[in-house]
Amino acid sequence: MKIQIIGGSGTGKSTLARFISEKENIKWIDTNNYLWTDDSFKENNPVEKRVEMHRKDMESGTSYVVSGSVFSWCSEGFIAVMF
């Protein structure tokens, strides 16, 4: 099972993804973790690092739920690893 939840800021993507992850006992991947270098939210990771982190997560298992989108900086995005 592979699920991606997208939507605007503050719409509950992370809340829904965490709920699905817990109920289905699958990995939750939060794309916000790719963007920032740390919890201060002051500096972005370079695009190359984000892509590397994204690919590693996508290859980590056959079932996961993703909250957020990567398409603005990784055009192949979620689709590249679905099949």
C-alpha positions in Angstrom: 0.0 0.0 0.0 1.4 3.4 -1.0 -0.6 6.5 -0.2 0.3 10.2 -0.8 -1.8 12.9 0.8 -1.5 16.4 -0.6 -3.2 19.7 0.2 -2.6 23.2 1.4 -0.8 24.3 4.6 -2.7 23.5 7.8 -5.3 21.2 6.1 -4.5 18.1 8.2 -2.3 16.2 5.9 0.2 15.2 8.6 -2.6 14.4 11.1 -4.4 12.1 8.5 -1.1 10.4 7.5 -0.1 9.7 11.1 -3.6 8.2 11.8 -3.3 6.0 8.7 0.2 5.0 9.6 -0.8 3.9 13.1 -4.0 2.1 12.0 -2.3 0.2 9.1 1.0 -0.2 10.9 2.9 1.3 8.0 5.7 3.9 7.8 4.7 7.6 7.7 6.9 9.8 5.6 6.5 13.6 6.2 7.9 15.6 3.3 8.4 18.6 5.6 11.4 16.7 7.0 13.1 17.0 3.6 12.9 20.8 3.4 14.5 22.0 6.6 18.0 21.4 7.9 16.8 21.3 11.5 14.0 22.2 13.9 14.8 26.0 13.7 13.1 26.1 10.3 15.6 28.8 9.2 17.6 27.0 6.5 16.5 24.7 3.7 18.3 21.6 2.7 19.7 21.8 -0.8 17.5 20.3 -3.5 20.0 17.5 -4.1 19.9 16.4 -0.4 16.0 16.5 -0.5 16.0 14.3 -3.6 18.4 11.9 -1.9 16.3 11.7 1.3 13.1 11.3 -0.7 14.5 8.4 -2.8 15.9 6.7 0.3 12.5 6.8 2.0 10.6 5.6 -1.1 12.9 2.6 -1.4 12.6 1.8 2.3 9.5 -0.4 2.1 6.5 -1.5 0.1 4.0 0.2 2.3 3.9 3.8 3.5 1.8 6.9 3.7 3.3 10.2 2.6 2.1 13.6 3.8 2.9 16.5 1.5 4.3 17.0 -2.0 7.8 17.0 -3.5 6.8 18.0 -7.0 8.1 21.6 -6.8 11.7 20.3 -6.4 11.5 16.7 -7.6 9.4 16.5 -10.7 9.5 12.7 -10.8 8.0 12.7 -7.3 6.0 9.9 -5.9 5.1 8.4 -9.3 8.7 7.3 -10.1 8.7 4.8 -7.3 5.2 3.5 -7.5 5.7 0.8 -10.1 
